[in-house]
Amino acid sequence: MSKYNVNEKGYYGKFGGAYIPEMLYPNVEELRESYLGIIQSEEFKNEFNHLLKTYVGRPTPLYFASRLSGKYNTKIYLKREDLCHTGAHKVNNTVGQILIAKRLGKSRIIAETGAGQHGVATATVCALMGMECVVYMGEIDMARQKPNVERMKILGAEVKPATSGSKTLKDATNEAMRHWINNPTDTHYIIGSVVGPHPYPDMVARLQSVISEEMKQQLQVVEGRNTPDHVIACVGGGSNAAGAFYHFLEDESVNLIAAEAAGHGVMSGKSAATTTLGKPGVLHGSKTLLMQTDDGQVVEPYSISAGLDYPGIGPIHAHLFDAGRAEFFGITDEEAMLAGVELSKLEGIIPAIESAHAVAVFGNRQFEKDEVIVVNLSGRGDKDLETYIKWGKY
Ligand SMILES: *Cc1c(COP(=O)(O)O)cnc(C)c1O
């Protein structure tokens, strides 16, 4: 029995499960019954690994950051997910899910997106496979993230504005769910992080686990052992962190560190620091920690980085927090931006602002000189150039 991974009922400790409307049950149940058999089949593994290699560009390098290591007087490696096709780890999951969809006989894909990154990763693999793609996006988000809307259209996807409620991610999610209920047989819904009803969190974690699988092999070559002392990753929904932690979950000699977005400060009223501020509740079909008012209304999150701007956290991370298995740090906008610029100047790598939150942990915690630390650099900063420019301090 695994202490930290999912159980057969879809729970991580007291978090997870599938809290879905009756109407969605057949869709989720079909997926639950088939996902493990598919993922574990040789035929799936061969096709998935082939695409990860020839299309995504895996394995991504494990890079020893010597100037950053010198500055913090410890041994820092960067797992370069920023070098994946489309610029971040998200494509590992979308490649895997579209292969699963194909095997379930689906011909259409739907997805929801907030900032547009998951929408682009989904539109990308739909083009790759020649599948129809509909991406739901809040009307306000569409206006804020114009380049990603255009990217999706260039890739052949249809972008449908969600016009209800606050016209953001939560409303896009509701509309995608509604669409799925009405099209259960031919459509697969690609969720972009380790969130949603079981089996999504486990399925996405397994598809992203290639990150820690490669880390182990790469560490063996450069360090002569296949485990680091610490793994650091940023957490929005938590998919890059779940992938980076996956093969180390049960090995408690490996310390796991998660960086959440504290926005203007944890207690400022403008943050997304879910573990500090959140209470147990149900969000997007699973029981987890989420930011909510006393009467259970979801609180609007805030972060300078669009990918971390989420009011909940995947159930696996709620459990790692609850069980004390992972350390959680709330990183402010300012700390993240400074860390992003520092990494750029020390190593010649401009990180995504999400990933800069992980790098900022070095300003918040001491490490020993001979400790081996792997930072999962989830994405590159090209998409964030405007935010860097507006911030201006470089
Ligand atoms: C979307 C995104 C994240 C946050 O998503 P997780 O599911 O928490 O990994 C982090 N980094 C980058 C670069 C992203 O695009």
The ligand as an ORCA input file, in Angstrom:
! r2SCAN-3c Opt
* xyz 0 1
  C       0.556     25.823    -16.332
  C       1.915     25.989    -15.818
  C       2.242     25.734    -14.466
  C       1.216     25.362    -13.435
  O       0.571     24.142    -13.649
  P       0.873     22.872    -12.771
  O      -0.225     21.940    -13.110
  O       0.864     23.296    -11.336
  O       2.211     22.362    -13.167
  C       3.557     25.864    -14.064
  N       4.513     26.261    -14.928
  C       4.251     26.517    -16.221
  C       5.358     26.947    -17.106
  C       2.946     26.407    -16.708
  O       2.686     26.677    -17.996
*
